[in-house]
Amino acid sequence: MLNVVFIAPFPMRATMRFGAAISKLSNVRLIGIFQKAPSAEMAQSFDHIILVENAISVDVLSKTMTQVVAAFGPIHRLLGILESLQEQLAILRERFGISGVLPHTARRFRDKAEMKDALRAAGVPCARHLKVRNVNELWHFIDRVGFPVVLKPPAGAGCRATYRVNNPQELVEAMKDIPVRPVLVEEFLTGVEHSMEAYTLNGVPLFASFSRYYPSPLEVMQNPWIQWVVLFPKEIDHPMFKQARDVGYKAIKALGLKTAMTHMEWFYRSDGTVAVGEIGARPPGAQFSKVTGRIHGMNPYLTWARLMVDDRFDGPWHRQKAAAIVFLRSQGSGKISKITGLTEAQSKMGNLVSEVKLPVVGLPKSSSYEGDGYVIIEHNDTNIVRQAALDLITTVKVS
């Protein structure tokens, strides 16, 4: 019996799908460590559940894992998909002799400055960058690259505490708002932003899936009225995607990854070249995995589990159709009061919709660029999917 520990501080449904997939593997004893207890339904996938007061503390988790080893024997794999947990998992793997991503590699993925140092050393195109501790150091960087620039914590995730700075006043305000030092400043990359999800086994990237953002998450965060759309085109044989795959695979190898799924954001620039925004050594969020599975006719959660636990890869697969995720985002502030345009949207594109999660009237507005709900659209024709998604964001409004 192989002991697999899955850590999720807060057992959100999207996160727990990955844990449930591990339970479907043969000869596995699945042990869950949580800060908040999962629902009874979610808990059924686990053989044992342990609650801790702080599920991102290395010290707390180390004590808990010592207890796990004493009760059940050696741990075969230690897993979790939360971005802010990856370094802690790596430290614990090294401490307990568990196979997987170790601290040196995890640090390169987590610290965006170290990441870009490694990428540039390997010839992977990415933004110029610098860690700065004060406004004077920041000005020296801006003198070299000019405005706009991006400011963020070095170990940020998503677009949290990330600012596009266009002028001196915004620069001063952003430095006040970001609570950590040093701050990472980056050259602002321009172009069309995409993502690439890849599976890597024993240091060899084996498969990649692509999507396009309408617009970038950073732009969505800075404009509260924008409802974000992520398009998964059916056709990915364009030279742009081949170039992105080559650059992405080179980035994965440059960062020293052996076996994991990665989520990379990249830009297709006006000169026809590709540049890496950043890359994480974990599955994507925001319903990406679910849609990736549907358009390829595969189970993305079980594929991840077999990769991470059994060192097996079930692909590659052929993309069978196009899809889009439309994120429904509330306008205004406070609590959600109403949703309009649903009837019109249903009559225009109802047969294209495969899944809906509507915002809940009465709940506080989400601060995330993913908004308060989503709609998934699928069809064989990419143009039909794209048009339906863009129609939907102009028809359905959340107040």
For each residue, the residues with C-beta under 8 A, 3 or more apart:
1: 27 28 29
2: 27 28 29 76 77 309
3: 29 31 68 72 73 74 75 76
4: 22 28 29 30 31 75 76 77 78 79 309
5: 31 32 33 65 68 75 77 78 79
6: 18 19 22 30 31 32 33 46 79 80
7: 32 33 34 55 61 78 79 80 82 85 89
8: 11 12 15 16 19 32 33 34 55 80 81 82
9: 34 35 36 55 56 82 85
10: 15 34 35 36
11: 8 15 16 19 32 34 36 37 38 39 42
12: 8 15 16
13: 16 17 42
14: 17 285 287 289 290
15: 8 10 11 12 18 19 81 82
16: 8 11 12 13 19 20 38 42 45
17: 13 14 20 21 289 290 301
18: 6 15 21 22 79 81 283 301 304 305
19: 6 8 11 15 16 22 23 30 32 42 45 46
20: 16 17 23 24 42 45 301
21: 17 18 24 25 299 301 302 304 305
22: 4 6 18 19 25 28 30 45 79 305 309
23: 19 20 28 30 45 46 47
24: 20 21 302 305
25: 21 22 28 305 306 309 310
26:
27: 1 2
28: 1 2 4 22 23 25 309
29: 1 2 3 4 47 48 72
30: 4 6 19 22 23 45 46 47 48
31: 3 4 5 6 46 47 48 49 50 68 72
32: 5 6 7 8 11 19 38 43 46 48 49 50
33: 5 6 7 8 49 50 51 52 55 61 64
34: 7 8 9 10 11 37 38 49 50 51 52 55
35: 9 10 51 52 53 54 55 56
36: 9 10 11 51
37: 11 34 43 49 51
38: 11 16 32 34 42 43 46 49
39: 11 42 43
40: 43 44
41: 44
42: 11 13 16 19 20 38 39 45
43: 32 37 38 39 40 46 49
44: 40 41
45: 16 19 20 22 23 30 42
46: 6 19 23 30 31 32 38 43 49
47: 23 29 30 31
48: 29 30 31 32 72
49: 31 32 33 34 37 38 43 46
50: 31 32 33 34 64 67 68
51: 33 34 35 36 37
52: 33 34 35 55 60 61 64
53: 35 60
54: 35 57 60
55: 7 8 9 33 34 35 52 60 61 85
56: 9 35 61 82 84 85 88
57: 54 60 61 88
58: 61 62 88 91 92
59: 62 63
60: 52 53 54 55 57 63 64
61: 7 33 52 55 56 57 58 64 65 88 92
62: 58 59 65 66 92 95
63: 59 60 66 67
64: 33 50 52 60 61 67 68
65: 5 61 62 68 69 75 78 92 96
66: 62 63 69 70
67: 50 63 64 70 71
68: 3 5 31 50 64 65 71 72 75
69: 65 66 72 73 74 75 96
70: 66 67
71: 67 68
72: 3 29 31 48 68 69
73: 3 69
74: 3 69 97
75: 3 4 5 65 68 69 78 96 98
76: 2 3 4 98 99 309
77: 2 4 5 98 99 100 308 309
78: 4 5 7 65 75 89 92 93 96 98 100
79: 4 5 6 7 18 22 89 100 308 309
80: 6 7 8 85 86 89
81: 8 15 18 282 283
82: 7 8 9 15 56 85 86 282
83: 86 110 157 158 280 282
84: 56 155 157
85: 7 9 55 56 80 82 88 89
86: 80 82 83 89 90 101 106 109 110 280 281 282
87: 90 91 103 106 107 110 155
88: 56 57 58 61 85 91 92
89: 7 78 79 80 85 86 92 93 100 101 106
90: 86 87 93 94 100 101 102 103 105 106 107
91: 58 87 88 94 95 103 106
92: 58 61 62 65 78 88 89 95 96 98
93: 78 89 90 96 97 98 99 100 101 102
94: 90 91 97 102 103
95: 62 91 92
96: 65 69 75 78 92 93
97: 74 93 94
98: 75 76 77 78 92 93
99: 76 77 93
100: 77 78 79 89 90 93 259 260 308
101: 86 89 90 93 105 106 109 257 258 260 281
102: 90 93 94 105 106
103: 87 90 91 94 106 107
104: 107 108 256
105: 90 101 102 108 109 255 256 257 258 281
106: 86 87 89 90 91 101 102 103 109 110 281
107: 87 90 103 104 110 111 114
108: 104 105 111 114 115 118 255 256
109: 86 101 105 106 115 255 257 279 280 281
110: 83 86 87 106 107 115 155
111: 107 108 114 115 154 155
112: 115 116 129 152 154 155 156 184 186 278
113: 116 117 129 130 131 154 184
114: 107 108 111 117 118
115: 108 109 110 111 112 118 119 255 278 279
116: 112 113 119 120 126 127 129 186
117: 113 114 120 121
118: 108 114 115 121 122 254 255 256
119: 115 116 122 124 126 251 254 255 276
120: 116 117 123 124 126
121: 117 118 254
122: 118 119 250 251 253 254
123: 120 250
124: 119 120 247 250 251 254 276
125: 247 273 274 275 276
126: 116 119 120 129 275 276 277
127: 116 150 186 187 188 189 275 277
128: 144 145 186 187
129: 112 113 116 126 184 185 186 187
130: 113 137 141 184 185
131: 113 154 182 183 184 185
132: 137 138 141 182 183 184 185
133: 137 181 182 183
134: 137 138
135: 138 139 171 172 175
136: 139 140
137: 130 132 133 134 140 141
138: 132 134 135 141 142 151 171 175 183 185
139: 135 136 142 143
140: 136 137 143 144
141: 130 132 137 138 144 145 149 185
142: 138 139 145 146 147 149 171 185
143: 139 140
144: 128 140 141
145: 128 141 142 149 187
146: 142
147: 142 165 166 167 188
148: 164 165 166 188
149: 141 142 145 164 165 171 185 186 187 188
150: 127 162 163 164 165 185 186 187 188 218
151: 138 162 163 165 171 174 175 178 183 184 185 186
152: 112 156 161 162 163 178 183 184 186
153: 156 160 161 178 180 183 184
154: 111 112 113 131 180 182 183 184
155: 84 87 110 111 112
156: 112 152 153 159 160 161 162 184
157: 83 84 160 280
158: 83 162 217 285 368 369
159: 156 162 217 218 220 221 369
160: 153 156 157
161: 152 153 156 177 178 179
162: 150 151 152 156 158 159 218 221
163: 150 151 152 170 174 177 178
164: 148 149 150 188 218 219 222
165: 147 148 149 150 151 170 171 174
166: 147 148 170
167: 147 170 171
168: 171 172
169: 172 173
170: 163 165 166 167 173 174
171: 135 138 142 149 151 165 167 168 174 175
172: 135 168 169 175 176
173: 169 170 176 177
174: 151 163 165 170 171 177 178
175: 135 138 151 171 172 178 183
176: 172 173
177: 161 163 173 174
178: 151 152 153 161 163 174 175 183
179: 161
180: 153 154 183
181: 133
182: 131 132 133 154
183: 131 132 133 138 151 152 153 154 175 178 180
184: 112 113 129 130 131 132 151 152 153 154 156
185: 129 130 131 132 138 141 142 149 150 151
186: 112 116 127 128 129 149 150 151 152 189
187: 127 128 129 145 149 150
188: 127 147 148 149 150 164
189: 127 186 267 269 275 277
190: 267 269 270
191: 267 268 269 270 275
192: 212 213 267 268
193: 212 213 215 216 217 265 266 267 277
194: 210 211 212 213 244 265 266 267 268
195: 210 211 213 230 263 264 265 266 284 288
196: 208 209 210 244 245 248 262 263 264 266
197: 208 209 210 261 262 263 264 283 284 288 289 292
198: 205 206 207 208 209 248 249 252 261 262 264
199: 205 206 207 261 303 307 313 315
200: 203 204 205 206 252 257 258 259 260 261 262
201: 204 206 259 307 311 312 313
202: 258 259 311
203: 200 253 257 258 259
204: 200 201
205: 198 199 200 208 248 249 252 253
206: 198 199 200 201 313 315 316
207: 198 199 313 315 316 317
208: 196 197 198 205 244 245 248 249
209: 196 197 198 232 292 295 296 319
210: 194 195 196 197 232 233 236 241 244
211: 194 195 230 231 232 233 288 291
212: 192 193 194 230 231 232 233
213: 192 193 194 195 216 217 228 229 230
214: 228 229 230 231 389 390
215: 193 219 220 226 228
216: 193 213 219 220
217: 158 159 193 213 220 221 228 369
218: 150 159 162 164 221 222
219: 164 215 216 222 223 226
220: 159 215 216 217 223 226 228 329 369
221: 159 162 217 218 369
222: 164 218 219
223: 219 220 226
224: 329 331
225: 331
226: 215 219 220 223 329
227: 326 327 328 329 371 393
228: 213 214 215 217 220 326 327 329 369 370 371
229: 213 214 324 325 326 327 389 390 393
230: 195 211 212 213 214 286 288 291 324 325 327
231: 211 212 214 322 323 324 382 385 386 389
232: 209 210 211 212 291 292 295 319 322 323 324
233: 210 211 212 236 322 382 386
234: 295 319 320 321 322 380 381 382
235: 238 382
236: 210 233 241 319
237: 241 242
238: 235 241 242
239: 242 243
240: 243 244 268 272 274
241: 210 236 237 238 244 245
242: 237 238 239 245 246
243: 239 240 246 247 273 274
244: 194 196 208 210 240 241 247 248 266 268 274
245: 196 208 241 242 248 249
246: 242 243 249 250
247: 124 125 243 244 250 251 266 274 275 276
248: 196 198 205 208 244 245 251 252 262 264 266 276 279
249: 198 205 208 245 246 252 253
250: 122 123 124 246 247 253 254
251: 119 122 124 247 248 254 255 264 276 279
252: 198 200 205 248 249 255 257 262 279
253: 122 203 205 249 250 256 257
254: 118 119 121 122 124 250 251
255: 105 108 109 115 118 119 251 252 279 281
256: 104 105 108 118 253
257: 101 105 109 200 203 252 253 260 262 281
258: 101 105 200 202 203
259: 100 200 201 202 203 307 308 311
260: 100 101 200 257 281 282 307 308
261: 197 198 199 200 281 282 283 304 307 308
262: 196 197 198 200 248 252 257 279 280 281 282
263: 195 196 197 279 280 282 283 284 288
264: 195 196 197 198 248 251 276 277 278 279 280
265: 193 194 195 276 277 278 279
266: 193 194 195 196 244 247 248 274 275 276 277
267: 189 190 191 192 193 194 274 275 277
268: 191 192 194 240 244 272 273 274
269: 189 190 191 272 273 274 275
270: 190 191
271:
272: 240 268 269
273: 125 243 268 269
274: 125 240 243 244 247 266 267 268 269
275: 125 126 127 189 191 247 266 267 269
276: 119 124 125 126 247 248 251 264 265 266 279
277: 126 127 189 193 264 265 266 267
278: 112 115 264 265
279: 109 115 248 251 252 255 262 263 264 265 276
280: 83 86 109 157 262 263 264
281: 86 101 105 106 109 255 257 260 261 262
282: 81 82 83 86 260 261 262 263
283: 18 81 197 261 263 288 289 300 304
284: 195 197 263 288 289
285: 14 158 288 370
286: 230 325 327 370
287: 14 290 291 325 374 376
288: 195 197 211 230 263 283 284 285 291 292 325
289: 14 17 197 283 284 292 293 300 301 304
290: 14 17 287 293 294 300 355 376
291: 211 230 232 287 288 294 295 323 325 376
292: 197 209 232 288 289 295 296 300
293: 289 290 296 297 298 299 300 301 303
294: 290 291 297 321 323 354 376 378
295: 209 232 234 291 292 319 320 321 322 323 378
296: 209 292 293 317 318 319 320
297: 293 294 317 320
298: 293 303 314 315 317
299: 21 293 302 303
300: 283 289 290 292 293 303 304
301: 17 18 20 21 289 293 304 305
302: 21 24 299 305 306 314
303: 199 293 298 299 300 306 307 313 314 315
304: 18 21 261 283 289 300 301 307 308
305: 18 21 22 24 25 301 302 308 309 310
306: 25 302 303 309 310 312 313 314
307: 199 201 259 260 261 303 304 310 311 312 313
308: 77 79 100 259 260 261 304 305
309: 2 4 22 25 28 76 77 79 305 306
310: 25 305 306 307
311: 201 202 259 307
312: 201 306 307
313: 199 201 206 207 303 306 307
314: 298 302 303 306
315: 199 206 207 298 303
316: 206 207
317: 207 296 297 298
318: 296
319: 209 232 234 236 295 296
320: 234 295 296 297
321: 234 294 295 378 379 380
322: 231 232 233 234 295 378 379 380 381 382 384 385 386
323: 231 232 291 294 295 354 376 377 378 379 385
324: 229 230 231 232 376 377 385 386 388 389
325: 229 230 286 287 288 291 374 375 376
326: 227 228 229 374 375 376 377 389 392 393
327: 227 228 229 230 286 369 370 371 373 374
328: 227 339 358 359 371 372 373 374 375 396 398
329: 220 224 226 227 228 366 369 371 372 398
330: 336 359 365 366 371 372 398 399
331: 224 225 397 398 399
332: 365 399
333: 365
334: 337 364 365
335: 362 363 364 365
336: 330 339 359 360 361 362 363 364 365 372 398 399
337: 334 361 399
338: 361 398 399
339: 328 336 342 358 359 361 396 397 398 399
340: 396 397 399
341: 344 345 395 396 397
342: 339 345 346 358 396
343: 346 347
344: 341 347 348 395
345: 341 342 348 349 350 391 392 395 396
346: 342 343 349 350
347: 343 344 350
348: 344 345 388 391 395
349: 345 346 352 353 377 388 391 392
350: 345 346 347 353
351:
352: 349 377 378 379 384 385 388
353: 349 350 356 375 376 377
354: 294 323 376 377 378
355: 290 374 375 376
356: 353 373 374 375 376
357: 373 374 375
358: 328 339 342 373
359: 328 330 336 339 363 371 372 373 398
360: 336 363 372 373
361: 336 337 338 339
362: 335 336
363: 335 336 359 360 372
364: 334 335 336
365: 330 332 333 334 335 336 372
366: 329 330 370 371 372
367:
368: 158 371
369: 158 159 217 220 221 228 327 329
370: 228 285 286 327 366 374
371: 227 228 327 328 329 330 359 366 368 374 398
372: 328 329 330 336 359 360 363 365 366 398
373: 327 328 356 357 358 359 360 398
374: 287 325 326 327 328 355 356 357 370 371
375: 325 326 328 353 355 356 357 392 396
376: 287 290 291 294 323 324 325 326 353 354 355 356
377: 323 324 326 349 352 353 354 385 388 389 392
378: 294 295 321 322 323 352 354 385
379: 321 322 323 352 384 385 388
380: 234 321 322
381: 234 322 384 385
382: 231 233 234 235 322 385 386
383: 386 387
384: 322 352 379 381 387 388
385: 231 322 323 324 352 377 378 379 381 382 388 389
386: 231 233 322 324 382 383 389 390
387: 383 384 390 391
388: 324 348 349 352 377 379 384 385 391 392
389: 214 229 231 324 326 377 385 386 392 393
390: 214 229 386 387 393 394
391: 345 348 349 387 388 394 395
392: 326 345 349 375 377 388 389 395 396
393: 227 229 326 389 390 396
394: 390 391
395: 341 344 345 348 391 392
396: 328 339 340 341 342 345 375 392 393
397: 331 339 340 341
398: 328 329 330 331 336 338 339 359 371 372 373
399: 330 331 332 336 337 338 339 340
